Amino acid sequence: MSMQFLLAFQAGGGMGWLSVAPLIFIFAIFYFLLILPQQRRQKKWTAMLDSLKTGDKVTTSGGLRGTIMALKDDSVHLRVPPNNLVVEVTKASVTQVTTAEEEAKTKP
């Protein structure tokens, strides 16, 4: 009986790699379709935050649009129209910087 078990185990040894191959394939798909693009977006966003300067027009994740008046380590002072209200928000809440060209395109 033990000899039959050993023969069955040896015969199934080649099947071990075939059973792991779909898992490796699925992990590769997840890496290329989900993880890698997210890492690229994160690097691009971090570079955008590092390049912020006074006078840039930005949009926050909360929908505030304003002009940067002052920069601190982890926060930004925005001047928000129409009343020129100055608001302090975290740098992490800045989602995009609007250039003059993009602004001209959005206005009819």
Number of C-alpha atoms within 10 A of each C-alpha: 5 7 8 9 10 11 11 11 11 11 10 11 11 10 11 9 10 10 10 10 12 11 11 11 11 10 12 13 12 12 13 11 11 11 12 12 12 13 11 11 11 12 12 12 16 13 11 14 18 10 10 17 14 13 13 17 21 19 18 18 11 10 11 17 19 24 23 21 18 15 16 10 7 10 15 24 20 27 21 17 12 7 7 11 11 17 14 15 16 14 19 14 16 22 16 15 19 15 11 10 8 10 10 9 8 7 6 4
